[in-house]
Amino acid sequence: MRETVERKDLLRYILTRLLIITSILIAAFIIQYSTGTDFPVSFLLTIIVFYGLSLVYFLLYLWGKFLVFQAYLQLILDLLLITWLVYISGGMSTATYLLYIFAIGAAGLVISERATFLAAGLSAVLFGFLVDATYFGFIPYYHPEQAIKQDFGSVLFNLMLAWAVFFAVAFFMSHLSRSLRRTRRDLEQAQKELILRERLAEAGRISAALAHEIRNPLSAISGAVQVLKSEYTGNGDTGRLMEVIVRESSRVSQLLEQFLDFSVPPKKMFVEIDLGMLMNEILEMLRASGELDGEKVRVEGNYLFRKVIYYGNPNHFKQIFWNLVKNALKAMPGGGKLSLNFYNSKREGLKIVISDTGVGLSEKDKENLFVPFYSGFGEGRGLGLATVRKLVEDYEGRIQINSEAGRGTEVIITLPWPDDKIKEKN
């Protein structure tokens, strides 16, 4: 999985390290004031290097490129500087080695879970090398007075304890970072859902206004033209224009009906429905209208021979099937296979699976699924899937769409079984 770094997380990393460095500097001033000892020049230089690198990191942050590289660069350089700071401050005899924990935590929160364990491993290697090298005399102690001889067992125990702390922190930080990333994804999804619902609500308000303002005059115009057409006996352009008016009026009327699906609350009607039979009725209507060409599109599935009884409003399910099957047919202009299947179980509920071997969905189409007025088809109105989703949610169900460009589309609707009390009342 490709690693990504959020700019705001990287900025927090930079600011937090500045806060920690400043806290160390303030603590050093307090110690100097209370004990009268002078700062080692190396300590001051290390702090200056920390601040200088922070400035460089901030400029790279403003540049805004190669954020993952920058995060790893900060992590590795911080581990090296922490090792140096531990060395000049007395090694294991001081608590400065706990600064490794900051780097481990930052790796988990800013980069990834893998980076957390990488930081823990590097911390263990660097600290272990420092302790062993000074104990066995490969590296001299920074201050001679720090060379207090300890037995090997004590040194090994403290080193193992430090390693255990590093990896324990890495484990908990990886768990925390995973939870935070999951929460962030959920929040982003919730924001998208909120925006979508606001657009659906706006579509409902528009539909109500349009329906009241247009439907009645439209019906009057269509009716008047049909009367004139019935009295007209000629075969010229006038008759053809009348047919155009009637046909286009019917198309606008259908659009208004789809608008009304957003503004009118669903009727709480629960009757016994044979979904397979209902699906077959929809297919017959599409064959009669010429939209389903039996020679080009092969229809298969268990919808014909599997009796699936559900409780609900038949008109709702007609609209669901109508929109989904029409979308599948539009996605197969050159023909293909249309699969219609029903599956049921007591645990998962009823599953309606409609799949095609059509053109599939582009990335843009996937981002705008269920968005009103967006259509992946040139002549579409962008209300079909939005209507289907609204109806499915009215039954406390969920809809899932799996699709790849050039590989077809699969729509899975999962509906809970109605409560027995609802069946008894109806």
Secondary structure as GFF3:
##gff-version 3
##sequence-region A 1 426
A	DSSP	alpha_helix	7	35	.	.	.	ID=ss1
A	DSSP	alpha_helix	41	63	.	.	.	ID=ss2
A	DSSP	alpha_helix	67	89	.	.	.	ID=ss3
A	DSSP	three_ten_helix	91	93	.	.	.	ID=ss4
A	DSSP	three_ten_helix	96	98	.	.	.	ID=ss5
A	DSSP	alpha_helix	99	106	.	.	.	ID=ss6
A	DSSP	pi_helix	107	111	.	.	.	ID=ss7
A	DSSP	alpha_helix	113	135	.	.	.	ID=ss8
A	DSSP	three_ten_helix	144	146	.	.	.	ID=ss9
A	DSSP	alpha_helix	152	231	.	.	.	ID=ss10
A	DSSP	alpha_helix	237	263	.	.	.	ID=ss11
A	DSSP	beta_strand	271	274	.	.	.	ID=ss12
A	DSSP	alpha_helix	275	289	.	.	.	ID=ss13
A	DSSP	beta_strand	297	300	.	.	.	ID=ss14
A	DSSP	beta_strand	309	312	.	.	.	ID=ss15
A	DSSP	alpha_helix	314	330	.	.	.	ID=ss16
A	DSSP	beta_strand	336	345	.	.	.	ID=ss17
A	DSSP	beta_strand	349	356	.	.	.	ID=ss18
A	DSSP	alpha_helix	363	367	.	.	.	ID=ss19
A	DSSP	alpha_helix	384	394	.	.	.	ID=ss20
A	DSSP	beta_strand	398	403	.	.	.	ID=ss21
A	DSSP	beta_strand	409	415	.	.	.	ID=ss22
A	DSSP	alpha_helix	420	425	.	.	.	ID=ss23
###
